[in-house]
Amino acid sequence: MKRFQFQLESALTWRRQKERTLKARLEELAGQKERLRQQSHGVAAGVAGAEADTLSRQSIAAEELAALDEYRRASERRQRGIDSELAKLEEEVGRQRAELVEATRQTKLLEKLKERRYAAWEREAGAIVEQEAQELYLAQWLQQRD
């Protein structure tokens, strides 16, 4: 009996590799999202710190208030940019997750097919061994009778 060989093994290998690649991309996107969130927190902390520092002084010059206001507006623009980037990343993460789910489904489908074919091969191999054992027994029995 020849050994088991799954004819779609190369397709299964390719599907597994695709799944690993998609997982790595999803992790990369998660890292990008985390960096953007940290930037967002940094912007908010910078504004809060500047306001606290400026407003804690006994006397505040008009130029300082104007500079604080300009800093606040620039920070708001930066925050909107970060929020926009985060929204785009969320969409990309959603697409990536959907693609990963589909790739995982396809991989599992091929793995189940391989398991079924292996089980069928084992049954067939067992039947062949059983048949050979019966033939051998019959041959020995006939030889002993003579």
FENRAZI-V68568 format. One line per field, one symbol per residue. psi: psi as a letter, one per 30 degrees, with the letter a starting at -180 (. if undefined). Layout:
psi=???
//
This chain:
psi=kllkjjfgeeeeeeeeeeeeeeeeeeeeeeeeeeeeeeeeeeeeeeeeeeeeeefflekkleeeeeeeeeeeeeeeeeeeeeeeeeeeeeeeeeeeeeeeeeeeeeeeeeeeeeeeeeeeeeeeeeeeeeeeeeeeeeeeeeeee.
//
